[in-house]
């Protein structure tokens, strides 16, 4: 049992290592379009072949690539981090206990809406920006619980400028949490301040999973 747990932990570490390396390559890419294609290819490979994939066996057997929309540069922004009212929420996980989040700011997306920026207040810290748009839960739309834009503690980081107080949000890189593919995972989802009233037709869409 101990050896099995160690092997599983090592697989998750390798998954995280590859995600960190992928986003490092994304940030250094010559163009967002090239970065997006690299991101799509690597996510497909991880989801299909990596032992820590959230895809269940039935879904892997039918896998032909994640439903990721073509890149649209109109959905890329570098935005100032604005003040936000204090707030927080606690999320209970099956493996890590209760994970607390603190609201540390917000961003205003032109002609789109506002998103809260959250910080994990436990060991490791990190910024977290989920998003739920008007396509959530609709056939051929996005995952009902919302998607992730930024989750720096797990490597999903498109860049920021501490001196200017800005952060890069590119909705083309929005991705589904693991619980979208396997309900055995527990994932913090979009809070009320992370719900947009408009459709966001880019990033990873949602086609459901096999029974």
FENUR-V637959 format. One record per backbone hydrogen bond with DSSP energy under -0.5 kcal/mol. NH is the residue of the N-H (numbers start at 1). CO is the residue of the C=O. If there is no record, write none. Layout:
NH,CO  NH,CO
This chain:
5,1  6,2  7,3  8,4  9,5  10,6  11,7  12,8  13,9  14,10  15,11  16,12  17,13  18,14  19,15  20,16  21,17  22,18  23,19  24,20  25,21  26,22  27,23  28,24  29,25  29,26  35,31  36,32  37,33  38,34  39,35  40,36  41,37  42,38  43,39  44,40  45,41  46,42  47,43  48,44  49,45  50,45  50,46  53,50  59,56  60,56  61,57  62,58  63,60  68,66  69,203  75,72  76,73  77,169  79,77  79,167  81,165  82,80  82,106  89,101  91,99  93,91  93,97  99,91  99,97  100,98  101,89  102,119  103,87  104,102  104,117  105,117  106,82  107,115  109,107  109,113  110,108  112,109  113,109  115,107  116,193  117,105  118,128  119,102  120,126  121,100  125,122  128,118  129,150  131,147  132,194  134,198  136,133  137,142  138,135  141,138  142,135  146,143  147,131  148,175  149,129  150,129  151,156  152,127  154,151  155,152  156,151  157,155  161,166  165,161  166,161  167,79  168,159  169,77  169,167  171,75  173,170  174,171  175,148  177,146  180,177  181,178  182,178  185,182  187,185  190,145  194,191  195,192  196,132  196,194  197,112  201,199  204,174  205,67  206,141
